[in-house]
Amino acid sequence: MHLITVEGINVYAYHGCLEEEGKIGGNYRVDVYMKTNFAEAALLDDLSKTIDYVEVYDIVKAEMAIRSKLIEHVGQRIMDRLQQRIKNMKSCRVRVTKYNPPMNGDIEKVSIEIES
């Protein structure tokens, strides 16, 4: 088994329970870790035998553009779309990080992880 990572997908999005978060937005980072078998791709130098990073990025970007109250919800949507579209993927882990969440304290970031 092999691991492909697409890390540091930085987006500006409008997730959050507070109304102003839907207007102001904030910075997010998404990391995707996918287990697959890319032995044939490595041997043949053939993109169709592995996971296309651009497709992963496009899925993340599209799902992050849809407002959710919870990053748990958007993370699950990302996972669901990856499982639907990426046929070579055996398992996956998605991390969604929200920077500077509006809390009563000095909090740099909060994250969720979903694994299949």
N, CA, C and O atoms as a GROMACS GRO file, in nm:
protein
  464
    1MET      N    1   0.085  -0.118   0.000
    1MET     CA    2   0.000   0.000   0.000
    1MET      C    3   0.089   0.124   0.000
    1MET      O    4   0.197   0.125   0.060
    2HIS      N    5   0.044   0.228  -0.067
    2HIS     CA    6   0.118   0.354  -0.079
    2HIS      C    7   0.032   0.468  -0.026
    2HIS      O    8  -0.090   0.457  -0.017
    3LEU      N    9   0.097   0.577   0.007
    3LEU     CA   10   0.028   0.694   0.060
    3LEU      C   11   0.054   0.814  -0.030
    3LEU      O   12   0.168   0.843  -0.066
    4ILE      N   13  -0.053   0.882  -0.067
    4ILE     CA   14  -0.045   1.008  -0.141
    4ILE      C   15  -0.106   1.115  -0.051
    4ILE      O   16  -0.216   1.097   0.002
    5THR      N   17  -0.034   1.224  -0.034
    5THR     CA   18  -0.086   1.334   0.048
    5THR      C   19  -0.098   1.460  -0.036
    5THR      O   20  -0.012   1.490  -0.119
    6VAL      N   21  -0.205   1.531  -0.015
    6VAL     CA   22  -0.223   1.665  -0.071
    6VAL      C   23  -0.246   1.753   0.050
    6VAL      O   24  -0.356   1.756   0.106
    7GLU      N   25  -0.142   1.824   0.090
    7GLU     CA   26  -0.144   1.900   0.215
    7GLU      C   27  -0.139   2.050   0.189
    7GLU      O   28  -0.082   2.097   0.090
    8GLY      N   29  -0.200   2.123   0.279
    8GLY     CA   30  -0.190   2.269   0.273
    8GLY      C   31  -0.275   2.331   0.164
    8GLY      O   32  -0.234   2.427   0.099
    9ILE      N   33  -0.395   2.275   0.143
    9ILE     CA   34  -0.489   2.339   0.050
    9ILE      C   35  -0.550   2.455   0.128
    9ILE      O   36  -0.639   2.436   0.211
   10ASN      N   37  -0.502   2.573   0.101
   10ASN     CA   38  -0.544   2.693   0.174
   10ASN      C   39  -0.656   2.762   0.098
   10ASN      O   40  -0.642   2.795  -0.020
   11VAL      N   41  -0.767   2.785   0.168
   11VAL     CA   42  -0.883   2.850   0.105
   11VAL      C   43  -0.941   2.954   0.201
   11VAL      O   44  -0.925   2.945   0.323
   12TYR      N   45  -1.008   3.050   0.144
   12TYR     CA   46  -1.086   3.146   0.221
   12TYR      C   47  -1.230   3.102   0.205
   12TYR      O   48  -1.280   3.091   0.093
   13ALA      N   49  -1.299   3.077   0.317
   13ALA     CA   50  -1.435   3.023   0.311
   13ALA      C   51  -1.522   3.087   0.418
   13ALA      O   52  -1.474   3.167   0.498
   14TYR      N   53  -1.650   3.051   0.418
   14TYR     CA   54  -1.749   3.120   0.499
   14TYR      C   55  -1.825   3.024   0.591
   14TYR      O   56  -1.947   3.030   0.600
   15HIS      N   57  -1.753   2.936   0.659
   15HIS     CA   58  -1.814   2.839   0.749
   15HIS      C   59  -1.823   2.895   0.890
   15HIS      O   60  -1.739   2.976   0.931
   16GLY      N   61  -1.924   2.851   0.964
   16GLY     CA   62  -1.935   2.891   1.104
   16GLY      C   63  -2.079   2.907   1.146
   16GLY      O   64  -2.168   2.931   1.063
   17CYS      N   65  -2.102   2.895   1.274
   17CYS     CA   66  -2.237   2.907   1.330
   17CYS      C   67  -2.282   3.052   1.343
   17CYS      O   68  -2.402   3.080   1.344
   18LEU      N   69  -2.188   3.143   1.353
   18LEU     CA   70  -2.223   3.284   1.369
   18LEU      C   71  -2.255   3.347   1.234
   18LEU      O   72  -2.190   3.318   1.134
   19GLU      N   73  -2.356   3.433   1.234
   19GLU     CA   74  -2.399   3.499   1.111
   19GLU      C   75  -2.285   3.578   1.045
   19GLU      O   76  -2.271   3.578   0.923
   20GLU      N   77  -2.205   3.646   1.128
   20GLU     CA   78  -2.096   3.727   1.071
   20GLU      C   79  -1.989   3.640   1.002
   20GLU      O   80  -1.920   3.688   0.912
   21GLU      N   81  -1.974   3.515   1.045
   21GLU     CA   82  -1.878   3.426   0.977
   21GLU      C   83  -1.921   3.400   0.832
   21GLU      O   84  -1.837   3.382   0.744
   22GLY      N   85  -2.051   3.399   0.809
   22GLY     CA   86  -2.103   3.382   0.674
   22GLY      C   87  -2.082   3.504   0.587
   22GLY      O   88  -2.086   3.494   0.464
   23LYS      N   89  -2.058   3.619   0.649
   23LYS     CA   90  -2.035   3.742   0.575
   23LYS      C   91  -1.887   3.774   0.563
   23LYS      O   92  -1.839   3.814   0.456
   24ILE      N   93  -1.814   3.757   0.673
   24ILE     CA   94  -1.673   3.795   0.677
   24ILE      C   95  -1.583   3.684   0.624
   24ILE      O   96  -1.487   3.710   0.550
   25GLY      N   97  -1.613   3.560   0.661
   25GLY     CA   98  -1.531   3.447   0.619
   25GLY      C   99  -1.403   3.435   0.699
   25GLY      O  100  -1.380   3.511   0.793
   26GLY      N  101  -1.320   3.340   0.661
   26GLY     CA  102  -1.195   3.318   0.730
   26GLY      C  103  -1.104   3.222   0.654
   26GLY      O  104  -1.141   3.167   0.550
   27ASN      N  105  -0.986   3.202   0.709
   27ASN     CA  106  -0.886   3.116   0.646
   27ASN      C  107  -0.899   2.972   0.696
   27ASN      O  108  -0.919   2.947   0.815
   28TYR      N  109  -0.887   2.880   0.603
   28TYR     CA  110  -0.896   2.737   0.631
   28TYR      C  111  -0.783   2.665   0.559
   28TYR      O  112  -0.729   2.713   0.459
   29ARG      N  113  -0.749   2.550   0.613
   29ARG     CA  114  -0.652   2.461   0.550
   29ARG      C  115  -0.713   2.321   0.547
   29ARG      O  116  -0.772   2.276   0.645
   30VAL      N  117  -0.697   2.254   0.434
   30VAL     CA  118  -0.744   2.116   0.421
   30VAL      C  119  -0.625   2.029   0.381
   30VAL      O  120  -0.548   2.063   0.291
   31ASP      N  121  -0.611   1.916   0.451
   31ASP     CA  122  -0.508   1.817   0.421
   31ASP      C  123  -0.579   1.685   0.391
   31ASP      O  124  -0.671   1.645   0.462
   32VAL      N  125  -0.535   1.618   0.284
   32VAL     CA  126  -0.595   1.492   0.243
   32VAL      C  127  -0.485   1.386   0.234
   32VAL      O  128  -0.382   1.408   0.171
   33TYR      N  129  -0.510   1.272   0.297
   33TYR     CA  130  -0.416   1.160   0.298
   33TYR      C  131  -0.489   1.039   0.241
   33TYR      O  132  -0.590   0.996   0.295
   34MET      N  133  -0.437   0.984   0.130
   34MET     CA  134  -0.506   0.875   0.061
   34MET      C  135  -0.415   0.754   0.046
   34MET      O  136  -0.301   0.766   0.001
   35LYS      N  137  -0.467   0.638   0.085
   35LYS     CA  138  -0.395   0.514   0.063
   35LYS      C  139  -0.441   0.454  -0.069
   35LYS      O  140  -0.560   0.450  -0.099
   36THR      N  141  -0.344   0.408  -0.146
   36THR     CA  142  -0.372   0.353  -0.279
   36THR      C  143  -0.257   0.259  -0.315
   36THR      O  144  -0.164   0.241  -0.238
   37ASN      N  145  -0.266   0.201  -0.430
   37ASN     CA  146  -0.156   0.122  -0.484
   37ASN      C  147  -0.113   0.188  -0.614
   37ASN      O  148  -0.181   0.176  -0.716
   38PHE      N  149   0.000   0.258  -0.611
   38PHE     CA  150   0.046   0.325  -0.732
   38PHE      C  151   0.168   0.257  -0.794
   38PHE      O  152   0.244   0.321  -0.868
   39ALA      N  153   0.187   0.130  -0.764
   39ALA     CA  154   0.302   0.056  -0.819
   39ALA      C  155   0.302   0.057  -0.972
   39ALA      O  156   0.406   0.078  -1.034
   40GLU      N  157   0.185   0.033  -1.030
   40GLU     CA  158   0.176   0.031  -1.177
   40GLU      C  159   0.202   0.170  -1.235
   40GLU      O  160   0.267   0.183  -1.339
   41ALA      N  161   0.152   0.273  -1.171
   41ALA     CA  162   0.175   0.410  -1.217
   41ALA      C  163   0.324   0.443  -1.212
   41ALA      O  164   0.377   0.506  -1.303
   42ALA      N  165   0.390   0.400  -1.104
   42ALA     CA  166   0.533   0.426  -1.089
   42ALA      C  167   0.613   0.353  -1.197
   42ALA      O  168   0.711   0.405  -1.250
   43LEU      N  169   0.571   0.232  -1.228
   43LEU     CA  170   0.640   0.153  -1.330
   43LEU      C  171   0.618   0.208  -1.470
   43LEU      O  172   0.712   0.217  -1.550
   44LEU      N  173   0.494   0.245  -1.501
   44LEU     CA  174   0.458   0.288  -1.636
   44LEU      C  175   0.461   0.439  -1.658
   44LEU      O  176   0.449   0.485  -1.772
   45ASP      N  177   0.479   0.516  -1.551
   45ASP     CA  178   0.475   0.663  -1.559
   45ASP      C  179   0.342   0.708  -1.620
   45ASP      O  180   0.339   0.789  -1.714
   46ASP      N  181   0.231   0.655  -1.565
   46ASP     CA  182   0.098   0.673  -1.621
   46ASP      C  183   0.004   0.731  -1.514
   46ASP      O  184  -0.027   0.664  -1.416
   47LEU      N  185  -0.040   0.854  -1.535
   47LEU     CA  186  -0.128   0.923  -1.440
   47LEU      C  187  -0.259   0.848  -1.418
   47LEU      O  188  -0.313   0.852  -1.307
   48SER      N  189  -0.311   0.781  -1.519
   48SER     CA  190  -0.439   0.712  -1.506
   48SER      C  191  -0.433   0.594  -1.409
   48SER      O  192  -0.537   0.539  -1.372
   49LYS      N  193  -0.314   0.555  -1.368
   49LYS     CA  194  -0.297   0.442  -1.276
   49LYS      C  195  -0.278   0.486  -1.131
   49LYS      O  196  -0.246   0.405  -1.044
   50THR      N  197  -0.298   0.614  -1.106
   50THR     CA  198  -0.280   0.667  -0.971
   50THR      C  199  -0.388   0.772  -0.943
   50THR      O  200  -0.486   0.780  -1.016
   51ILE      N  201  -0.370   0.849  -0.838
   51ILE     CA  202  -0.465   0.954  -0.801
   51ILE      C  203  -0.415   1.087  -0.854
   51ILE      O  204  -0.300   1.126  -0.833
   52ASP      N  205  -0.503   1.157  -0.925
   52ASP     CA  206  -0.471   1.287  -0.983
   52ASP      C  207  -0.487   1.394  -0.875
   52ASP      O  208  -0.597   1.418  -0.826
   53TYR      N  209  -0.377   1.459  -0.837
   53TYR     CA  210  -0.379   1.562  -0.732
   53TYR      C  211  -0.471   1.677  -0.768
   53TYR      O  212  -0.534   1.737  -0.680
   54VAL      N  213  -0.480   1.709  -0.896
   54VAL     CA  214  -0.565   1.820  -0.940
   54VAL      C  215  -0.712   1.789  -0.911
   54VAL      O  216  -0.786   1.878  -0.870
   55GLU      N  217  -0.753   1.665  -0.932
   55GLU     CA  218  -0.891   1.627  -0.903
   55GLU      C  219  -0.919   1.639  -0.753
   55GLU      O  220  -1.027   1.685  -0.714
   56VAL      N  221  -0.826   1.600  -0.670
   56VAL     CA  222  -0.841   1.612  -0.525
   56VAL      C  223  -0.855   1.759  -0.488
   56VAL      O  224  -0.945   1.795  -0.412
   57TYR      N  225  -0.768   1.844  -0.540
   57TYR     CA  226  -0.774   1.988  -0.513
   57TYR      C  227  -0.909   2.046  -0.556
   57TYR      O  228  -0.970   2.123  -0.482
   58ASP      N  229  -0.955   2.009  -0.675
   58ASP     CA  230  -1.082   2.062  -0.726
   58ASP      C  231  -1.200   2.021  -0.639
   58ASP      O  232  -1.291   2.101  -0.618
   59ILE      N  233  -1.199   1.898  -0.589
   59ILE     CA  234  -1.306   1.852  -0.500
   59ILE      C  235  -1.305   1.933  -0.371
   59ILE      O  236  -1.410   1.980  -0.327
   60VAL      N  237  -1.188   1.949  -0.311
   60VAL     CA  238  -1.177   2.025  -0.187
   60VAL      C  239  -1.223   2.169  -0.208
   60VAL      O  240  -1.301   2.222  -0.128
   61LYS      N  241  -1.176   2.231  -0.312
   61LYS     CA  242  -1.211   2.370  -0.340
   61LYS      C  243  -1.363   2.386  -0.359
   61LYS      O  244  -1.422   2.481  -0.307
   62ALA      N  245  -1.424   2.295  -0.433
   62ALA     CA  246  -1.569   2.303  -0.458
   62ALA      C  247  -1.649   2.285  -0.330
   62ALA      O  248  -1.744   2.359  -0.306
   63GLU      N  249  -1.611   2.190  -0.246
   63GLU     CA  250  -1.685   2.166  -0.123
   63GLU      C  251  -1.663   2.277  -0.020
   63GLU      O  252  -1.755   2.311   0.054
   64MET      N  253  -1.544   2.334  -0.016
   64MET     CA  254  -1.517   2.444   0.077
   64MET      C  255  -1.594   2.570   0.037
   64MET      O  256  -1.614   2.658   0.120
   65ALA      N  257  -1.635   2.581  -0.088
   65ALA     CA  258  -1.710   2.698  -0.135
   65ALA      C  259  -1.856   2.694  -0.093
   65ALA      O  260  -1.926   2.795  -0.103
   66ILE      N  261  -1.903   2.577  -0.045
   66ILE     CA  262  -2.042   2.563   0.000
   66ILE      C  263  -2.046   2.586   0.151
   66ILE      O  264  -1.985   2.512   0.227
   67ARG      N  265  -2.117   2.688   0.193
   67ARG     CA  266  -2.121   2.725   0.335
   67ARG      C  267  -2.179   2.614   0.422
   67ARG      O  268  -2.280   2.553   0.388
   68SER      N  269  -2.113   2.590   0.532
   68SER     CA  270  -2.161   2.498   0.636
   68SER      C  271  -2.146   2.568   0.771
   68SER      O  272  -2.060   2.654   0.787
   69LYS      N  273  -2.229   2.532   0.865
   69LYS     CA  274  -2.213   2.584   1.000
   69LYS      C  275  -2.092   2.520   1.068
   69LYS      O  276  -2.019   2.586   1.142
   70LEU      N  277  -2.072   2.390   1.042
   70LEU     CA  278  -1.968   2.314   1.110
   70LEU      C  279  -1.861   2.265   1.013
   70LEU      O  280  -1.891   2.223   0.902
   71ILE      N  281  -1.734   2.271   1.057
   71ILE     CA  282  -1.628   2.215   0.973
   71ILE      C  283  -1.640   2.063   0.970
   71ILE      O  284  -1.588   1.999   0.878
   72GLU      N  285  -1.706   2.004   1.068
   72GLU     CA  286  -1.733   1.861   1.065
   72GLU      C  287  -1.817   1.826   0.942
   72GLU      O  288  -1.794   1.724   0.877
   73HIS      N  289  -1.914   1.910   0.912
   73HIS     CA  290  -2.003   1.888   0.798
   73HIS      C  291  -1.929   1.901   0.665
   73HIS      O  292  -1.942   1.815   0.578
   74VAL      N  293  -1.853   2.007   0.650
   74VAL     CA  294  -1.779   2.025   0.524
   74VAL      C  295  -1.673   1.915   0.508
   74VAL      O  296  -1.648   1.869   0.397
   75GLY      N  297  -1.611   1.874   0.618
   75GLY     CA  298  -1.514   1.765   0.612
   75GLY      C  299  -1.577   1.636   0.565
   75GLY      O  300  -1.518   1.563   0.486
   76GLN      N  301  -1.699   1.607   0.612
   76GLN     CA  302  -1.770   1.486   0.569
   76GLN      C  303  -1.807   1.494   0.422
   76GLN      O  304  -1.800   1.394   0.351
   77ARG      N  305  -1.848   1.612   0.377
   77ARG     CA  306  -1.879   1.629   0.234
   77ARG      C  307  -1.757   1.606   0.147
   77ARG      O  308  -1.766   1.542   0.042
   78ILE      N  309  -1.643   1.657   0.190
   78ILE     CA  310  -1.518   1.635   0.116
   78ILE      C  311  -1.489   1.486   0.110
   78ILE      O  312  -1.458   1.433   0.003
   79MET      N  313  -1.498   1.417   0.222
   79MET     CA  314  -1.472   1.273   0.227
   79MET      C  315  -1.567   1.198   0.133
   79MET      O  316  -1.524   1.112   0.057
   80ASP      N  317  -1.695   1.232   0.138
   80ASP     CA  318  -1.794   1.164   0.055
   80ASP      C  319  -1.763   1.182  -0.094
   80ASP      O  320  -1.768   1.086  -0.170
   81ARG      N  321  -1.731   1.304  -0.134
   81ARG     CA  322  -1.699   1.329  -0.276
   81ARG      C  323  -1.573   1.257  -0.320
   81ARG      O  324  -1.566   1.204  -0.430
   82LEU      N  325  -1.471   1.256  -0.233
   82LEU     CA  326  -1.348   1.184  -0.266
   82LEU      C  327  -1.378   1.036  -0.286
   82LEU      O  328  -1.328   0.975  -0.381
   83GLN      N  329  -1.457   0.978  -0.198
   83GLN     CA  330  -1.490   0.836  -0.209
   83GLN      C  331  -1.570   0.806  -0.335
   83GLN      O  332  -1.556   0.699  -0.394
   84GLN      N  333  -1.654   0.899  -0.376
   84GLN     CA  334  -1.734   0.882  -0.498
   84GLN      C  335  -1.649   0.893  -0.624
   84GLN      O  336  -1.667   0.817  -0.719
   85ARG      N  337  -1.556   0.988  -0.626
   85ARG     CA  338  -1.485   1.022  -0.748
   85ARG      C  339  -1.349   0.955  -0.766
   85ARG      O  340  -1.307   0.931  -0.880
   86ILE      N  341  -1.279   0.925  -0.658
   86ILE     CA  342  -1.142   0.872  -0.668
   86ILE      C  343  -1.150   0.720  -0.657
   86ILE      O  344  -1.158   0.665  -0.547
   87LYS      N  345  -1.146   0.653  -0.769
   87LYS     CA  346  -1.168   0.508  -0.773
   87LYS      C  347  -1.048   0.428  -0.722
   87LYS      O  348  -1.066   0.319  -0.669
   88ASN      N  349  -0.927   0.479  -0.736
   88ASN     CA  350  -0.807   0.406  -0.696
   88ASN      C  351  -0.779   0.415  -0.546
   88ASN      O  352  -0.685   0.353  -0.497
   89MET      N  353  -0.860   0.491  -0.472
   89MET     CA  354  -0.835   0.517  -0.331
   89MET      C  355  -0.887   0.402  -0.245
   89MET      O  356  -1.003   0.363  -0.255
   90LYS      N  357  -0.800   0.348  -0.160
   90LYS     CA  358  -0.839   0.238  -0.070
   90LYS      C  359  -0.894   0.291   0.063
   90LYS      O  360  -0.989   0.236   0.118
   91SER      N  361  -0.833   0.396   0.114
   91SER     CA  362  -0.881   0.462   0.236
   91SER      C  363  -0.836   0.607   0.232
   91SER      O  364  -0.752   0.646   0.150
   92CYS      N  365  -0.893   0.686   0.322
   92CYS     CA  366  -0.868   0.830   0.315
   92CYS      C  367  -0.880   0.891   0.453
   92CYS      O  368  -0.954   0.843   0.539
   93ARG      N  369  -0.806   0.999   0.474
   93ARG     CA  370  -0.818   1.081   0.594
   93ARG      C  371  -0.820   1.227   0.550
   93ARG      O  372  -0.735   1.270   0.472
   94VAL      N  373  -0.916   1.302   0.601
   94VAL     CA  374  -0.931   1.444   0.568
   94VAL      C  375  -0.924   1.523   0.696
   94VAL      O  376  -0.990   1.492   0.795
   95ARG      N  377  -0.841   1.628   0.695
   95ARG     CA  378  -0.833   1.721   0.807
   95ARG      C  379  -0.873   1.859   0.757
   95ARG      O  380  -0.820   1.907   0.657
   96VAL      N  381  -0.967   1.922   0.828
   96VAL     CA  382  -1.008   2.060   0.799
   96VAL      C  383  -0.968   2.144   0.919
   96VAL      O  384  -1.006   2.114   1.032
   97THR      N  385  -0.892   2.249   0.894
   97THR     CA  386  -0.845   2.339   1.000
   97THR      C  387  -0.903   2.478   0.977
   97THR      O  388  -0.898   2.532   0.867
   98LYS      N  389  -0.957   2.533   1.084
   98LYS     CA  390  -1.011   2.670   1.082
   98LYS      C  391  -0.918   2.757   1.166
   98LYS      O  392  -0.896   2.729   1.284
   99TYR      N  393  -0.865   2.862   1.105
   99TYR     CA  394  -0.776   2.953   1.176
   99TYR      C  395  -0.855   3.064   1.244
   99TYR      O  396  -0.956   3.112   1.193
  100ASN      N  397  -0.805   3.104   1.360
  100ASN     CA  398  -0.863   3.215   1.437
  100ASN      C  399  -1.014   3.202   1.457
  100ASN      O  400  -1.089   3.292   1.419
  101PRO      N  401  -1.059   3.092   1.516
  101PRO     CA  402  -1.203   3.077   1.538
  101PRO      C  403  -1.252   3.182   1.637
  101PRO      O  404  -1.181   3.219   1.730
  102PRO      N  405  -1.376   3.231   1.616
  102PRO     CA  406  -1.428   3.335   1.705
  102PRO      C  407  -1.469   3.276   1.840
  102PRO      O  408  -1.583   3.233   1.859
  103MET      N  409  -1.375   3.274   1.931
  103MET     CA  410  -1.399   3.218   2.065
  103MET      C  411  -1.353   3.320   2.168
  103MET      O  412  -1.278   3.413   2.136
  104ASN      N  413  -1.396   3.304   2.289
  104ASN     CA  414  -1.354   3.393   2.396
  104ASN      C  415  -1.220   3.347   2.451
  104ASN      O  416  -1.210   3.298   2.563
  105GLY      N  417  -1.116   3.364   2.369
  105GLY     CA  418  -0.982   3.323   2.409
  105GLY      C  419  -0.888   3.336   2.291
  105GLY      O  420  -0.930   3.360   2.178
  106ASP      N  421  -0.762   3.321   2.320
  106ASP     CA  422  -0.658   3.331   2.217
  106ASP      C  423  -0.635   3.192   2.159
  106ASP      O  424  -0.551   3.117   2.209
  107ILE      N  425  -0.710   3.157   2.055
  107ILE     CA  426  -0.704   3.025   1.992
  107ILE      C  427  -0.652   3.041   1.850
  107ILE      O  428  -0.712   3.113   1.770
  108GLU      N  429  -0.542   2.976   1.820
  108GLU     CA  430  -0.484   2.985   1.685
  108GLU      C  431  -0.568   2.912   1.581
  108GLU      O  432  -0.594   2.964   1.473
  109LYS      N  433  -0.611   2.789   1.617
  109LYS     CA  434  -0.683   2.710   1.517
  109LYS      C  435  -0.756   2.596   1.584
  109LYS      O  436  -0.723   2.555   1.695
  110VAL      N  437  -0.857   2.545   1.514
  110VAL     CA  438  -0.927   2.423   1.551
  110VAL      C  439  -0.929   2.332   1.428
  110VAL      O  440  -0.932   2.381   1.315
  111SER      N  441  -0.928   2.202   1.449
  111SER     CA  442  -0.928   2.107   1.337
  111SER      C  443  -1.018   1.989   1.366
  111SER      O  444  -1.042   1.954   1.481
  112ILE      N  445  -1.066   1.929   1.258
  112ILE     CA  446  -1.136   1.801   1.267
  112ILE      C  447  -1.066   1.705   1.170
  112ILE      O  448  -1.007   1.748   1.071
  113GLU      N  449  -1.075   1.578   1.199
  113GLU     CA  450  -1.024   1.476   1.108
  113GLU      C  451  -1.130   1.368   1.091
  113GLU      O  452  -1.196   1.329   1.186
  114ILE      N  453  -1.144   1.323   0.968
  114ILE     CA  454  -1.235   1.214   0.934
  114ILE      C  455  -1.153   1.110   0.860
  114ILE      O  456  -1.074   1.143   0.771
  115GLU      N  457  -1.172   0.984   0.897
  115GLU     CA  458  -1.095   0.877   0.835
  115GLU      C  459  -1.189   0.767   0.788
  115GLU      O  460  -1.285   0.732   0.857
  116SER      N  461  -1.159   0.713   0.672
  116SER     CA  462  -1.239   0.600   0.622
  116SER      C  463  -1.150   0.480   0.602
  116SER      O  464  -1.199   0.374   0.560
   0.00000   0.00000   0.00000
